[in-house]
Amino acid sequence: MDATIYHNPRCTTSRNALAKLRDGGVDPRVVKYLDTGWTREQLSEMFTAAGLTPAQAARKREKLYKELNLADASDDEVLDAMVAHPVLVERPFVVTEKGTRLARPIGRLDEIL
């Protein structure tokens, strides 16, 4: 199975999702999105595929989220902020041929494996 995980190695949930994929015999493509960043189109497509809005996929506990007043922002403004500041995207996102999920909680992975 082809899979891609948008991964932050410092995140326990992201590390656990990667381990779950590998333990299940999947050798995913690992994208360290904090290093590579995002395009607006990439995020928009991923959120649509996962059935989420940018606001639903934002890391609301991130200090920057509050500093940028994103709680009152439009989805377009949240999306622009995520492109400028990749850390604002919740993690991990996993994409397989069966679908796209924000693997939080980790059991959501089962839906696309």
VMD Tcl script that builds the backbone (N, CA, C; Angstrom):
set m [mol new atoms 339]
animate dup $m
set s [atomselect $m all]
$s set {name element resname resid chain x y z} {
  {N N MET 1 A 0.838 -1.180 0.000}
  {CA C MET 1 A 0.000 0.000 0.000}
  {C C MET 1 A 0.881 1.242 0.000}
  {N N ASP 2 A 0.528 2.177 -0.866}
  {CA C ASP 2 A 1.207 3.465 -0.880}
  {C C ASP 2 A 0.606 4.354 0.200}
  {N N ALA 3 A 1.467 5.030 0.939}
  {CA C ALA 3 A 0.997 5.939 1.983}
  {C C ALA 3 A 1.998 7.068 2.137}
  {N N THR 4 A 1.475 8.214 2.527}
  {CA C THR 4 A 2.304 9.367 2.852}
  {C C THR 4 A 1.864 9.864 4.218}
  {N N ILE 5 A 2.839 10.125 5.074}
  {CA C ILE 5 A 2.559 10.711 6.371}
  {C C ILE 5 A 3.247 12.071 6.432}
  {N N TYR 6 A 2.465 13.071 6.797}
  {CA C TYR 6 A 3.005 14.412 7.013}
  {C C TYR 6 A 3.357 14.459 8.494}
  {N N HIS 7 A 4.648 14.401 8.754}
  {CA C HIS 7 A 5.201 13.978 10.037}
  {C C HIS 7 A 6.004 15.074 10.721}
  {N N ASN 8 A 5.834 15.142 12.031}
  {CA C ASN 8 A 6.689 15.963 12.883}
  {C C ASN 8 A 7.342 15.005 13.861}
  {N N PRO 9 A 8.630 14.740 13.719}
  {CA C PRO 9 A 9.285 13.747 14.567}
  {C C PRO 9 A 9.298 14.113 16.052}
  {N N ARG 10 A 9.022 15.354 16.383}
  {CA C ARG 10 A 8.980 15.756 17.798}
  {C C ARG 10 A 7.628 15.495 18.439}
  {N N CYS 11 A 6.655 15.091 17.655}
  {CA C CYS 11 A 5.287 14.874 18.143}
  {C C CYS 11 A 5.075 13.389 18.449}
  {N N THR 12 A 4.650 13.091 19.664}
  {CA C THR 12 A 4.414 11.705 20.062}
  {C C THR 12 A 3.352 11.046 19.196}
  {N N THR 13 A 2.253 11.731 18.935}
  {CA C THR 13 A 1.190 11.150 18.115}
  {C C THR 13 A 1.688 10.865 16.706}
  {N N SER 14 A 2.482 11.759 16.162}
  {CA C SER 14 A 3.034 11.560 14.825}
  {C C SER 14 A 3.989 10.362 14.814}
  {N N ARG 15 A 4.826 10.257 15.818}
  {CA C ARG 15 A 5.744 9.104 15.905}
  {C C ARG 15 A 4.959 7.806 16.044}
  {N N ASN 16 A 3.901 7.828 16.851}
  {CA C ASN 16 A 3.083 6.626 17.029}
  {C C ASN 16 A 2.352 6.239 15.745}
  {N N ALA 17 A 1.887 7.226 14.993}
  {CA C ALA 17 A 1.224 6.940 13.713}
  {C C ALA 17 A 2.211 6.318 12.732}
  {N N LEU 18 A 3.415 6.852 12.675}
  {CA C LEU 18 A 4.433 6.290 11.792}
  {C C LEU 18 A 4.748 4.847 12.196}
  {N N ALA 19 A 4.874 4.604 13.482}
  {CA C ALA 19 A 5.141 3.237 13.962}
  {C C ALA 19 A 3.985 2.304 13.614}
  {N N LYS 20 A 2.749 2.777 13.763}
  {CA C LYS 20 A 1.575 1.952 13.433}
  {C C LYS 20 A 1.574 1.590 11.946}
  {N N LEU 21 A 1.894 2.555 11.100}
  {CA C LEU 21 A 1.975 2.262 9.673}
  {C C LEU 21 A 3.023 1.186 9.407}
  {N N ARG 22 A 4.196 1.383 9.952}
  {CA C ARG 22 A 5.295 0.422 9.714}
  {C C ARG 22 A 4.989 -0.939 10.317}
  {N N ASP 23 A 4.411 -0.956 11.507}
  {CA C ASP 23 A 4.036 -2.234 12.133}
  {C C ASP 23 A 2.996 -2.970 11.308}
  {N N GLY 24 A 2.198 -2.234 10.553}
  {CA C GLY 24 A 1.195 -2.832 9.683}
  {C C GLY 24 A 1.729 -3.214 8.313}
  {N N GLY 25 A 3.041 -3.111 8.129}
  {CA C GLY 25 A 3.660 -3.507 6.869}
  {C C GLY 25 A 3.667 -2.424 5.804}
  {N N VAL 26 A 3.355 -1.191 6.192}
  {CA C VAL 26 A 3.343 -0.072 5.251}
  {C C VAL 26 A 4.643 0.708 5.416}
  {N N ASP 27 A 5.320 0.936 4.299}
  {CA C ASP 27 A 6.539 1.747 4.302}
  {C C ASP 27 A 6.190 3.099 3.688}
  {N N PRO 28 A 5.722 4.026 4.518}
  {CA C PRO 28 A 5.196 5.274 3.971}
  {C C PRO 28 A 6.289 6.229 3.523}
  {N N ARG 29 A 5.889 7.111 2.635}
  {CA C ARG 29 A 6.728 8.259 2.307}
  {C C ARG 29 A 6.550 9.220 3.476}
  {N N VAL 30 A 7.650 9.660 4.052}
  {CA C VAL 30 A 7.612 10.541 5.216}
  {C C VAL 30 A 7.959 11.957 4.768}
  {N N VAL 31 A 7.028 12.870 4.988}
  {CA C VAL 31 A 7.235 14.275 4.636}
  {C C VAL 31 A 7.325 15.066 5.936}
  {N N LYS 32 A 8.476 15.616 6.191}
  {CA C LYS 32 A 8.658 16.463 7.373}
  {C C LYS 32 A 8.217 17.874 6.999}
  {N N TYR 33 A 6.931 18.109 7.176}
  {CA C TYR 33 A 6.311 19.327 6.656}
  {C C TYR 33 A 6.842 20.606 7.301}
  {N N LEU 34 A 7.411 20.510 8.489}
  {CA C LEU 34 A 8.001 21.715 9.076}
  {C C LEU 34 A 9.233 22.152 8.292}
  {N N ASP 35 A 9.888 21.198 7.626}
  {CA C ASP 35 A 11.061 21.499 6.794}
  {C C ASP 35 A 10.658 21.902 5.378}
  {N N THR 36 A 9.652 21.213 4.822}
  {CA C THR 36 A 9.289 21.435 3.421}
  {C C THR 36 A 8.238 22.520 3.232}
  {N N GLY 37 A 7.411 22.721 4.261}
  {CA C GLY 37 A 6.326 23.686 4.144}
  {C C GLY 37 A 5.175 23.122 3.330}
  {N N TRP 38 A 4.183 23.984 3.101}
  {CA C TRP 38 A 2.972 23.610 2.378}
  {C C TRP 38 A 2.697 24.638 1.289}
  {N N THR 39 A 1.937 24.218 0.298}
  {CA C THR 39 A 1.334 25.185 -0.620}
  {C C THR 39 A -0.130 25.302 -0.216}
  {N N ARG 40 A -0.722 26.391 -0.617}
  {CA C ARG 40 A -2.141 26.616 -0.315}
  {C C ARG 40 A -2.991 25.514 -0.955}
  {N N GLU 41 A -2.679 25.170 -2.196}
  {CA C GLU 41 A -3.423 24.141 -2.922}
  {C C GLU 41 A -3.285 22.782 -2.234}
  {N N GLN 42 A -2.086 22.464 -1.824}
  {CA C GLN 42 A -1.829 21.186 -1.160}
  {C C GLN 42 A -2.671 21.061 0.115}
  {N N LEU 43 A -2.650 22.094 0.944}
  {CA C LEU 43 A -3.437 22.056 2.174}
  {C C LEU 43 A -4.926 21.992 1.873}
  {N N SER 44 A -5.380 22.805 0.957}
  {CA C SER 44 A -6.797 22.841 0.617}
  {C C SER 44 A -7.277 21.464 0.150}
  {N N GLU 45 A -6.523 20.831 -0.725}
  {CA C GLU 45 A -6.884 19.505 -1.228}
  {C C GLU 45 A -6.863 18.466 -0.111}
  {N N MET 46 A -5.863 18.530 0.759}
  {CA C MET 46 A -5.746 17.562 1.839}
  {C C MET 46 A -6.902 17.713 2.832}
  {N N PHE 47 A -7.231 18.956 3.176}
  {CA C PHE 47 A -8.334 19.175 4.108}
  {C C PHE 47 A -9.662 18.726 3.503}
  {N N THR 48 A -9.876 19.019 2.235}
  {CA C THR 48 A -11.111 18.593 1.570}
  {C C THR 48 A -11.209 17.066 1.568}
  {N N ALA 49 A -10.103 16.394 1.242}
  {CA C ALA 49 A -10.087 14.931 1.213}
  {C C ALA 49 A -10.348 14.337 2.598}
  {N N ALA 50 A -9.912 15.032 3.634}
  {CA C ALA 50 A -10.106 14.556 5.004}
  {C C ALA 50 A -11.459 14.980 5.577}
  {N N GLY 51 A -12.183 15.835 4.842}
  {CA C GLY 51 A -13.473 16.308 5.318}
  {C C GLY 51 A -13.361 17.338 6.432}
  {N N LEU 52 A -12.282 18.123 6.396}
  {CA C LEU 52 A -12.037 19.126 7.429}
  {C C LEU 52 A -11.942 20.520 6.836}
  {N N THR 53 A -12.256 21.497 7.627}
  {CA C THR 53 A -12.009 22.885 7.250}
  {C C THR 53 A -10.632 23.276 7.782}
  {N N PRO 54 A -10.049 24.349 7.265}
  {CA C PRO 54 A -8.783 24.804 7.828}
  {C C PRO 54 A -8.866 25.050 9.342}
  {N N ALA 55 A -9.961 25.622 9.791}
  {CA C ALA 55 A -10.113 25.876 11.230}
  {C C ALA 55 A -10.102 24.571 12.031}
  {N N GLN 56 A -10.716 23.522 11.495}
  {CA C GLN 56 A -10.740 22.230 12.191}
  {C C GLN 56 A -9.362 21.565 12.206}
  {N N ALA 57 A -8.520 21.888 11.231}
  {CA C ALA 57 A -7.206 21.267 11.110}
  {C C ALA 57 A -6.096 22.113 11.732}
  {N N ALA 58 A -6.469 23.184 12.399}
  {CA C ALA 58 A -5.470 24.075 12.997}
  {C C ALA 58 A -5.097 23.609 14.396}
  {N N ARG 59 A -3.838 23.829 14.735}
  {CA C ARG 59 A -3.347 23.556 16.096}
  {C C ARG 59 A -3.717 24.737 16.993}
  {N N LYS 60 A -4.847 24.621 17.628}
  {CA C LYS 60 A -5.371 25.720 18.433}
  {C C LYS 60 A -4.576 25.951 19.714}
  {N N ARG 61 A -3.830 24.967 20.168}
  {CA C ARG 61 A -3.002 25.134 21.367}
  {C C ARG 61 A -1.666 25.789 21.060}
  {N N GLU 62 A -1.375 25.951 19.782}
  {CA C GLU 62 A -0.120 26.581 19.372}
  {C C GLU 62 A -0.160 28.064 19.752}
  {N N LYS 63 A 0.891 28.545 20.385}
  {CA C LYS 63 A 0.964 29.941 20.824}
  {C C LYS 63 A 0.710 30.903 19.663}
  {N N LEU 64 A 1.254 30.598 18.503}
  {CA C LEU 64 A 1.107 31.439 17.318}
  {C C LEU 64 A -0.355 31.573 16.891}
  {N N TYR 65 A -1.141 30.530 17.107}
  {CA C TYR 65 A -2.568 30.560 16.772}
  {C C TYR 65 A -3.249 31.718 17.501}
  {N N LYS 66 A -2.932 31.847 18.770}
  {CA C LYS 66 A -3.516 32.922 19.573}
  {C C LYS 66 A -2.933 34.272 19.190}
  {N N GLU 67 A -1.629 34.316 18.966}
  {CA C GLU 67 A -0.968 35.575 18.605}
  {C C GLU 67 A -1.529 36.162 17.309}
  {N N LEU 68 A -1.897 35.295 16.378}
  {CA C LEU 68 A -2.431 35.741 15.089}
  {C C LEU 68 A -3.949 35.917 15.103}
  {N N ASN 69 A -4.566 35.723 16.267}
  {CA C ASN 69 A -6.022 35.870 16.414}
  {C C ASN 69 A -6.792 35.004 15.414}
  {N N LEU 70 A -6.368 33.758 15.251}
  {CA C LEU 70 A -6.987 32.897 14.250}
  {C C LEU 70 A -8.336 32.339 14.682}
  {N N ALA 71 A -8.673 32.433 15.950}
  {CA C ALA 71 A -9.975 31.938 16.401}
  {C C ALA 71 A -11.112 32.701 15.728}
  {N N ASP 72 A -10.876 33.952 15.380}
  {CA C ASP 72 A -11.901 34.776 14.737}
  {C C ASP 72 A -11.652 34.961 13.242}
  {N N ALA 73 A -10.705 34.222 12.691}
  {CA C ALA 73 A -10.324 34.395 11.287}
  {C C ALA 73 A -11.203 33.542 10.374}
  {N N SER 74 A -11.274 33.947 9.122}
  {CA C SER 74 A -11.970 33.150 8.104}
  {C C SER 74 A -11.111 31.938 7.743}
  {N N ASP 75 A -11.726 30.964 7.073}
  {CA C ASP 75 A -10.954 29.796 6.628}
  {C C ASP 75 A -9.822 30.209 5.694}
  {N N ASP 76 A -10.053 31.186 4.829}
  {CA C ASP 76 A -8.989 31.659 3.938}
  {C C ASP 76 A -7.834 32.252 4.733}
  {N N GLU 77 A -8.138 32.995 5.766}
  {CA C GLU 77 A -7.085 33.587 6.595}
  {C C GLU 77 A -6.322 32.517 7.365}
  {N N VAL 78 A -7.034 31.511 7.870}
  {CA C VAL 78 A -6.376 30.408 8.570}
  {C C VAL 78 A -5.473 29.652 7.599}
  {N N LEU 79 A -5.959 29.391 6.403}
  {CA C LEU 79 A -5.171 28.685 5.393}
  {C C LEU 79 A -3.913 29.473 5.038}
  {N N ASP 80 A -4.035 30.759 4.843}
  {CA C ASP 80 A -2.867 31.595 4.554}
  {C C ASP 80 A -1.860 31.545 5.705}
  {N N ALA 81 A -2.351 31.572 6.932}
  {CA C ALA 81 A -1.461 31.499 8.092}
  {C C ALA 81 A -0.735 30.156 8.146}
  {N N MET 82 A -1.440 29.080 7.781}
  {CA C MET 82 A -0.827 27.750 7.783}
  {C C MET 82 A 0.281 27.643 6.740}
  {N N VAL 83 A 0.086 28.271 5.602}
  {CA C VAL 83 A 1.125 28.262 4.567}
  {C C VAL 83 A 2.351 29.044 5.073}
  {N N ALA 84 A 2.108 30.166 5.706}
  {CA C ALA 84 A 3.206 30.987 6.221}
  {C C ALA 84 A 3.870 30.357 7.439}
  {N N HIS 85 A 3.099 29.590 8.208}
  {CA C HIS 85 A 3.591 29.005 9.472}
  {C C HIS 85 A 3.141 27.541 9.550}
  {N N PRO 86 A 3.888 26.618 8.936}
  {CA C PRO 86 A 3.476 25.212 8.873}
  {C C PRO 86 A 3.165 24.583 10.235}
  {N N VAL 87 A 3.727 25.104 11.295}
  {CA C VAL 87 A 3.496 24.560 12.634}
  {C C VAL 87 A 2.024 24.666 13.041}
  {N N LEU 88 A 1.256 25.506 12.379}
  {CA C LEU 88 A -0.157 25.691 12.709}
  {C C LEU 88 A -1.045 24.542 12.246}
  {N N VAL 89 A -0.516 23.633 11.432}
  {CA C VAL 89 A -1.298 22.495 10.930}
  {C C VAL 89 A -1.223 21.363 11.945}
  {N N GLU 90 A -2.401 20.859 12.331}
  {CA C GLU 90 A -2.461 19.722 13.247}
  {C C GLU 90 A -1.766 18.533 12.598}
  {N N ARG 91 A -1.332 17.605 13.405}
  {CA C ARG 91 A -0.565 16.476 12.889}
  {C C ARG 91 A -0.945 15.199 13.620}
  {N N PRO 92 A -0.651 14.093 12.944}
  {CA C PRO 92 A -0.162 13.903 11.583}
  {C C PRO 92 A -1.308 13.671 10.603}
  {N N PHE 93 A -1.125 14.102 9.391}
  {CA C PHE 93 A -2.035 13.742 8.310}
  {C C PHE 93 A -1.430 12.550 7.592}
  {N N VAL 94 A -2.280 11.591 7.235}
  {CA C VAL 94 A -1.849 10.395 6.505}
  {C C VAL 94 A -2.743 10.255 5.281}
  {N N VAL 95 A -2.112 9.988 4.141}
  {CA C VAL 95 A -2.815 9.819 2.876}
  {C C VAL 95 A -2.502 8.433 2.327}
  {N N THR 96 A -3.558 7.675 2.024}
  {CA C THR 96 A -3.408 6.384 1.336}
  {C C THR 96 A -4.404 6.370 0.183}
  {N N GLU 97 A -4.392 5.297 -0.606}
  {CA C GLU 97 A -5.353 5.215 -1.695}
  {C C GLU 97 A -6.780 5.051 -1.165}
  {N N LYS 98 A -6.928 4.730 0.124}
  {CA C LYS 98 A -8.252 4.590 0.728}
  {C C LYS 98 A -8.770 5.889 1.330}
  {N N GLY 99 A -7.933 6.918 1.371}
  {CA C GLY 99 A -8.405 8.186 1.904}
  {C C GLY 99 A -7.343 8.986 2.613}
  {N N THR 100 A -7.776 10.088 3.179}
  {CA C THR 100 A -6.908 11.007 3.903}
  {C C THR 100 A -7.504 11.231 5.280}
  {N N ARG 101 A -6.668 11.141 6.296}
  {CA C ARG 101 A -7.144 11.349 7.665}
  {C C ARG 101 A -6.130 12.144 8.477}
  {N N LEU 102 A -6.669 12.942 9.378}
  {CA C LEU 102 A -5.875 13.484 10.465}
  {C C LEU 102 A -5.871 12.371 11.502}
  {N N ALA 103 A -4.724 11.778 11.745}
  {CA C ALA 103 A -4.615 10.595 12.604}
  {C C ALA 103 A -4.561 10.987 14.077}
  {N N ARG 104 A -5.595 11.653 14.490}
  {CA C ARG 104 A -5.721 12.103 15.871}
  {C C ARG 104 A -7.178 11.941 16.248}
  {N N PRO 105 A -7.560 10.957 17.025}
  {CA C PRO 105 A -6.702 9.974 17.667}
  {C C PRO 105 A -6.160 8.963 16.666}
  {N N ILE 106 A -5.166 8.239 17.097}
  {CA C ILE 106 A -4.425 7.350 16.204}
  {C C ILE 106 A -5.314 6.275 15.577}
  {N N GLY 107 A -6.395 5.915 16.230}
  {CA C GLY 107 A -7.316 4.919 15.690}
  {C C GLY 107 A -7.943 5.322 14.363}
  {N N ARG 108 A -7.924 6.599 14.046}
  {CA C ARG 108 A -8.447 7.071 12.752}
  {C C ARG 108 A -7.681 6.468 11.578}
  {N N LEU 109 A -6.455 6.038 11.824}
  {CA C LEU 109 A -5.655 5.402 10.753}
  {C C LEU 109 A -6.332 4.146 10.236}
  {N N ASP 110 A -7.003 3.423 11.120}
  {CA C ASP 110 A -7.642 2.158 10.730}
  {C C ASP 110 A -8.638 2.361 9.583}
  {N N GLU 111 A -9.217 3.566 9.488}
  {CA C GLU 111 A -10.202 3.854 8.459}
  {C C GLU 111 A -9.604 3.857 7.047}
  {N N ILE 112 A -8.290 4.060 6.947}
  {CA C ILE 112 A -7.674 4.166 5.619}
  {C C ILE 112 A -6.578 3.138 5.376}
  {N N LEU 113 A -6.465 2.173 6.262}
  {CA C LEU 113 A -5.471 1.112 6.060}
  {C C LEU 113 A -6.131 -0.162 5.561}
}
mol reanalyze $m
mol bondsrecalc $m
mol representation Tube
mol addrep $m
